[in-house]
C-alpha cells in the first residue's frame, strides 16, 4: 500500500518534535506559518523567496504594530519551512 506524502504543516511539526520543543512552541510556530501563507493568498511557501518573508515581517511591524520580539519569533518559524 502506498503511503501518502505529508502536508507542509505536518512536516514542520515533525521538525519541531525532532528538536524536542514544547507543544506551545510547536503551536506558535505553526500558527505563524499559517498567518504567513494566508497573508500571501495561500500561495505555497516552497515557491516564495525571501522577499515574501520580508513583506510579511514588514506588514507585522507597520500594520499590526507587533513588538520586535514577536517579529523575531515569526522570523524563526520560517526557518522550519
N, C-alpha and C positions, 0 to 999 in steps of 0.2 A: 504494500500500500504506500502511496506517495505522500510524503509529509509536506504540509503547506509551508510556504515561506512566511516568516514572522513579519508583522507590520512594524512600521517605524518606531512607534512608542513602545512596543514590546521589546524591540532590540535595545532601545535606550534604557528601559527598566532592567534588562539583563546586564548591561554595562554597569549600571549603578549598583546592582546587587553584587556583582563581582568585586566591587570596590568596598563592600560592606558598609555602605552609608545607611543611615536610619531611614525608616519609612517616610518620615516627614520631608526629608531631603529629596527622596525619590518623587514624592508627590509634588513638591515645589518645582523641581527641575522639569518634570513632565508638563506641569501647568504653564511654565514659561515657554516651553516649546510649542504647546497648543496655541498660546497667545501669538507667538511669532508666526505660526502657519496661518492663523486666521487673519492677522494683520496683512499678510501678503495674499489674500483671497484664496486660501487653501492650496497654494502652489507648493509642490513638494520641495523640501529643503535640499535634496540632492541636486536640484537644478539651480539653486541660488548660490550667489557668491558673497564675498564679504561686504559688498555694497548694500545688500539687502539687510544684513545684520546691523550695519551702521545706521541704516534708515530706521530700523526698528528701535535701536537704542536711542537715537536722536528723538524719535517720537515719544519714548518713555520720559526722556528728560524734559523736552519742551512742552508737549501737550498734556502729559499726565503728572508732571512735576514730581517724579519719584526721586528719592534720595540716591546719592552716589553708591551707597552700599547695595541698594536694591538693583541698580543698574549693573553692578559688578556680578551680582548673583545671577541675573538673567544672562549676562555675557558668558559666565562659566557654564551655564546649561547648554549653550550652543556647541561647546567642545565635545559633547556627547553625540552629536549628530554624525 
